Amino acid sequence: MRPWAILLAGSLAVASPACAETGTPIDTAVGDDAITVASFNFAEDQVIAEIYAAALEGAGFHVERQMAVGTRELVLPSLERGLVEVVPEYAGSALRFLGGAPSSDTAATVHALRSTLGARGLEVLRPADAQDANGLVVTADTAERLGLRTIGDLAPDARTMTLGGPPECPDRDLCLRGFEDRYGLRFRSFLPLDTGGPLTAEAIRRGTVDVGVLFTTDGALTTGELLLLDDDLGLQPAENVVPIVRRDAIERFGPGVTTILDRISSMLTTDDLRRLNVMIAGGTDPAAAARVWLDANGVPVRQA
């Protein structure tokens, strides 16, 4: 979500990144003449779902939308029950939610997710290069001054630095606790801010904190002012965006569904999601942002 599941170590929180506990009722059932595309209730997932929906419409499919439905706790059971048929997911967070053990290895994580969902009548299609995971961020000036390129590079200086991030970070295995256990980082102090949001980005820029926890798709990473450090020891699970589709929908509507969604995944990058998040933060509607991406990538859409 973004992978709130990342920041919250397994629970949907972009919150997912945090999502509300309830969402819009879903009343679309399997068996009609439409492919029902749904999203979690945060903007990044919604714009990906809009990309899927518009691309399918451009290929001639009739599509129904159920956007901003709610959290993973609501959306995945709705997918299993056939109330919706296509959902953009984040591989590591989905696998963790289902009781699996994701790793930083995309192929292994996606394989495990396919094995888990296959028995439930769900297909995991091609993963995109785009990933939305937790990341550690510094200013470009700090990176140049200290020679920082990876999280491991922080080790000599962490004791003089303040880390900023979500209030839950000190207790999370994929946040401060993980940085301590996996990397041996011991920061001088921790400042509770927001969950991968504008407060943290601004605190990094202003020097209120030396290092901040942001999502890897944060739009603040588009300007060059901030630098995402490479997770060189693979603490964060692979959070590649993956379409999850009901198998009976593929059987009913044909292999073109898979072809279209796999094509989207073959083109969607983390940088794309950053730029889309900037557009949405600036007031662009997710459907309009999706159309901009589709047009830029030469994907046909249905003309209004």
C-alpha positions as semicolon CSV with decimal commas, in nm:
position;residue;x (nm);y (nm);z (nm)
1;M;0,000;0,000;0,000
2;R;0,145;0,109;-0,007
3;P;0,278;-0,133;0,199
4;W;0,152;-0,015;0,521
5;A;0,219;-0,363;0,590
6;I;0,578;-0,265;0,568
7;L;0,577;0,012;0,817
8;L;0,333;-0,166;1,039
9;A;0,505;-0,500;0,997
10;G;0,223;-0,691;0,838
11;S;-0,089;-0,479;0,876
12;L;-0,224;-0,259;0,602
13;A;-0,154;0,081;0,698
14;V;-0,039;0,475;0,258
15;A;-0,093;0,501;0,477
16;S;0,042;0,132;0,296
17;P;0,072;0,175;0,270
18;A;-0,260;0,327;0,666
19;C;-0,600;0,241;0,564
20;A;-0,935;0,277;0,734
21;E;-1,093;-0,024;0,898
22;T;-1,408;-0,002;0,689
23;G;-1,471;0,080;0,329
24;T;-1,724;0,111;0,051
25;P;-1,965;-0,184;0,028
26;I;-1,904;-0,412;-0,267
27;D;-2,206;-0,550;-0,452
28;T;-2,056;-0,671;-0,780
29;A;-2,066;-1,050;-0,822
30;V;-1,892;-1,295;-1,052
31;G;-2,099;-1,398;-1,352
32;D;-2,182;-1,066;-1,512
33;D;-2,036;-0,936;-1,836
34;A;-1,783;-0,706;-1,668
35;I;-1,439;-0,743;-1,513
36;T;-1,458;-0,581;-1,170
37;V;-1,135;-0,402;-1,074
38;A;-1,094;-0,297;-0,711
39;S;-0,838;-0,106;-0,508
40;F;-0,736;-0,047;-0,150
41;N;-0,835;0,285;0,000
42;F;-0,519;0,481;-0,062
43;A;-0,436;0,685;-0,369
44;E;-0,135;0,496;-0,504
45;D;-0,318;0,165;-0,520
46;Q;-0,619;0,338;-0,669
47;V;-0,420;0,489;-0,955
48;I;-0,269;0,148;-1,033
49;A;-0,619;-0,003;-1,036
50;E;-0,731;0,277;-1,269
51;I;-0,439;0,194;-1,501
52;Y;-0,550;-0,172;-1,505
53;A;-0,915;-0,078;-1,564
54;A;-0,850;0,172;-1,844
55;A;-0,605;-0,063;-2,019
56;L;-0,860;-0,345;-2,011
57;E;-1,128;-0,111;-2,145
58;G;-0,891;-0,002;-2,421
59;A;-0,860;-0,366;-2,522
60;G;-1,238;-0,395;-2,552
61;F;-1,334;-0,540;-2,215
62;H;-1,631;-0,413;-2,016
63;V;-1,498;-0,300;-1,678
64;E;-1,664;-0,211;-1,349
65;R;-1,467;-0,018;-1,084
66;Q;-1,476;-0,058;-0,708
67;M;-1,219;0,195;-0,593
68;A;-1,103;0,279;-0,240
69;V;-1,283;-0,027;-0,104
70;G;-1,086;-0,056;0,220
71;T;-0,803;-0,250;0,376
72;R;-0,649;-0,581;0,279
73;E;-0,866;-0,742;0,548
74;L;-1,168;-0,644;0,341
75;V;-1,039;-0,656;-0,015
76;L;-0,871;-0,998;-0,026
77;P;-1,175;-1,183;0,115
78;S;-1,392;-0,999;-0,138
79;L;-1,159;-1,122;-0,412
80;E;-1,182;-1,480;-0,282
81;R;-1,562;-1,461;-0,263
82;G;-1,589;-1,333;-0,618
83;L;-1,723;-0,990;-0,530
84;V;-1,431;-0,835;-0,718
85;E;-1,202;-0,992;-0,979
86;V;-0,883;-0,789;-1,017
87;V;-0,678;-0,613;-0,748
88;P;-0,330;-0,453;-0,761
89;E;-0,135;-0,591;-0,466
90;Y;0,212;-0,563;-0,310
91;A;0,379;-0,903;-0,308
92;G;0,557;-0,904;0,027
93;S;0,275;-0,745;0,224
94;A;0,018;-0,981;0,071
95;L;0,228;-1,288;0,149
96;R;0,290;-1,174;0,506
97;F;-0,082;-1,109;0,552
98;L;-0,153;-1,463;0,439
99;G;0,091;-1,608;0,691
100;G;0,391;-1,651;0,462
101;A;0,747;-1,532;0,504
102;P;0,845;-1,287;0,229
103;S;1,207;-1,206;0,156
104;S;1,388;-0,942;-0,046
105;D;1,401;-1,191;-0,335
106;T;1,122;-1,097;-0,576
107;A;1,110;-1,432;-0,755
108;A;1,092;-1,632;-0,432
109;T;0,832;-1,402;-0,276
110;V;0,608;-1,403;-0,583
111;H;0,642;-1,782;-0,617
112;A;0,534;-1,828;-0,255
113;L;0,241;-1,591;-0,306
114;R;0,133;-1,780;-0,618
115;S;0,148;-2,109;-0,430
116;T;-0,059;-1,967;-0,145
117;L;-0,327;-1,805;-0,359
118;G;-0,344;-2,071;-0,628
119;A;-0,541;-2,301;-0,400
120;R;-0,791;-2,020;-0,349
121;G;-0,870;-1,980;-0,717
122;L;-0,656;-1,669;-0,756
123;E;-0,376;-1,606;-1,005
124;V;-0,075;-1,383;-0,937
125;L;0,034;-1,234;-1,266
126;R;0,367;-1,082;-1,369
127;P;0,524;-0,860;-1,099
128;A;0,616;-0,507;-1,197
129;D;0,958;-0,361;-1,130
130;A;0,770;-0,100;-0,925
131;Q;0,807;-0,155;-0,552
132;D;0,665;0,038;-0,258
133;A;0,869;-0,053;0,049
134;N;1,015;0,117;0,355
135;G;1,334;0,305;0,282
136;L;1,589;0,516;0,465
137;V;1,637;0,861;0,314
138;V;1,893;1,139;0,362
139;T;1,954;1,467;0,184
140;A;2,175;1,451;-0,122
141;D;2,413;1,687;0,058
142;T;2,442;1,451;0,356
143;A;2,499;1,158;0,124
144;E;2,780;1,338;-0,056
145;R;2,942;1,465;0,263
146;L;2,944;1,125;0,434
147;G;2,982;0,904;0,127
148;L;2,644;0,737;0,177
149;R;2,493;0,511;-0,088
150;T;2,362;0,216;0,116
151;I;2,201;0,168;0,455
152;G;2,516;-0,016;0,562
153;D;2,715;0,301;0,495
154;L;2,538;0,465;0,790
155;A;2,711;0,241;1,045
156;P;3,007;0,472;1,126
157;D;2,787;0,779;1,176
158;A;2,453;0,650;1,308
159;R;2,541;0,723;1,672
160;T;2,556;1,094;1,588
161;M;2,230;1,095;1,391
162;T;1,859;1,137;1,462
163;L;1,619;0,905;1,282
164;G;1,267;1,023;1,203
165;G;0,970;0,810;1,107
166;P;0,631;0,674;1,209
167;P;0,564;0,655;1,584
168;E;0,547;0,273;1,564
169;C;0,894;0,247;1,408
170;P;1,097;0,166;1,722
171;D;0,892;-0,151;1,780
172;R;0,877;-0,280;1,422
173;D;1,094;-0,552;1,275
174;L;1,100;-0,375;0,938
175;C;1,177;-0,036;1,090
176;L;1,412;0,068;1,374
177;R;1,433;-0,275;1,533
178;G;1,523;-0,426;1,198
179;F;1,783;-0,158;1,122
180;E;1,942;-0,234;1,457
181;D;1,931;-0,613;1,424
182;R;2,022;-0,647;1,055
183;Y;2,259;-0,352;1,015
184;G;2,379;-0,291;1,369
185;L;2,268;0,072;1,350
186;R;2,235;0,258;1,679
187;F;2,097;0,605;1,621
188;R;2,153;0,883;1,872
189;S;1,777;0,945;1,896
190;F;1,443;0,881;1,731
191;L;1,185;1,150;1,647
192;P;0,827;1,025;1,592
193;L;0,673;1,190;1,287
194;D;0,421;1,056;1,034
195;T;0,382;0,730;0,844
196;G;0,589;0,779;0,533
197;G;0,448;1,123;0,470
198;P;0,518;1,494;0,423
199;L;0,623;1,562;0,782
200;T;0,910;1,316;0,755
201;A;1,020;1,444;0,415
202;E;1,019;1,803;0,537
203;A;1,207;1,710;0,856
204;I;1,483;1,554;0,643
205;R;1,503;1,862;0,421
206;R;1,522;2,101;0,716
207;G;1,777;1,894;0,906
208;T;1,538;1,830;1,195
209;V;1,633;1,466;1,144
210;D;1,941;1,330;0,972
211;V;1,773;1,018;0,835
212;G;1,405;0,952;0,768
213;V;1,183;0,654;0,693
214;L;0,986;0,709;0,372
215;F;0,817;0,483;0,123
216;T;1,029;0,412;-0,182
217;T;0,753;0,557;-0,404
218;D;0,731;0,887;-0,216
219;G;0,701;1,178;-0,454
220;A;0,961;1,370;-0,251
221;L;1,222;1,141;-0,410
222;T;1,164;1,290;-0,756
223;T;1,343;1,622;-0,701
224;G;1,699;1,501;-0,640
225;E;1,710;1,683;-0,306
226;L;1,662;1,359;-0,114
227;L;1,844;1,029;-0,167
228;L;1,707;0,682;-0,098
229;L;1,975;0,456;0,050
230;D;2,004;0,108;-0,096
231;D;1,885;-0,173;0,131
232;D;2,207;-0,364;0,072
233;L;2,141;-0,638;0,329
234;G;1,784;-0,698;0,212
235;L;1,589;-0,613;0,527
236;Q;1,273;-0,513;0,342
237;P;1,067;-0,780;0,167
238;A;1,008;-0,758;-0,207
239;E;0,707;-0,529;-0,247
240;N;0,663;-0,550;-0,622
241;V;0,322;-0,446;-0,751
242;V;0,138;-0,755;-0,878
243;P;-0,207;-0,798;-1,032
244;I;-0,412;-1,064;-0,854
245;V;-0,694;-1,200;-1,068
246;R;-0,964;-1,457;-1,012
247;R;-0,890;-1,766;-1,220
248;D;-1,252;-1,797;-1,329
249;A;-1,241;-1,441;-1,464
250;I;-0,946;-1,533;-1,686
251;E;-1,133;-1,843;-1,801
252;R;-1,450;-1,642;-1,870
253;F;-1,298;-1,341;-2,045
254;G;-1,001;-1,513;-2,207
255;P;-0,622;-1,486;-2,201
256;G;-0,633;-1,125;-2,319
257;V;-0,687;-1,024;-1,957
258;T;-0,352;-1,172;-1,861
259;T;-0,182;-1,027;-2,167
260;I;-0,298;-0,673;-2,090
261;L;-0,212;-0,682;-1,720
262;D;0,126;-0,844;-1,782
263;R;0,201;-0,568;-2,033
264;I;0,126;-0,305;-1,769
265;S;0,356;-0,480;-1,523
266;S;0,633;-0,497;-1,781
267;M;0,636;-0,115;-1,797
268;L;0,545;0,008;-1,448
269;T;0,846;0,131;-1,246
270;T;0,907;0,274;-0,902
271;D;0,992;0,607;-1,063
272;D;0,653;0,598;-1,237
273;L;0,476;0,557;-0,903
274;R;0,673;0,848;-0,756
275;R;0,565;1,074;-1,040
276;L;0,205;0,956;-1,018
277;N;0,206;1,023;-0,643
278;V;0,331;1,377;-0,711
279;M;0,043;1,430;-0,953
280;I;-0,215;1,302;-0,706
281;A;-0,068;1,510;-0,421
282;G;-0,105;1,811;-0,652
283;G;-0,477;1,746;-0,693
284;T;-0,493;1,527;-1,004
285;D;-0,768;1,266;-0,990
286;P;-0,630;0,907;-0,990
287;A;-0,822;0,822;-1,308
288;A;-0,677;1,125;-1,486
289;A;-0,326;1,043;-1,359
290;A;-0,369;0,687;-1,485
291;R;-0,460;0,814;-1,830
292;V;-0,148;1,032;-1,840
293;W;0,067;0,725;-1,766
294;L;-0,115;0,512;-2,023
295;D;-0,083;0,777;-2,292
296;A;0,289;0,823;-2,217
297;N;0,344;0,448;-2,251
298;G;0,142;0,401;-2,568
299;V;-0,131;0,189;-2,411
300;P;-0,463;0,227;-2,593
301;V;-0,757;0,353;-2,389
302;R;-1,127;0,381;-2,467
303;Q;-1,213;0,722;-2,603
304;A;-1,474;0,913;-2,405
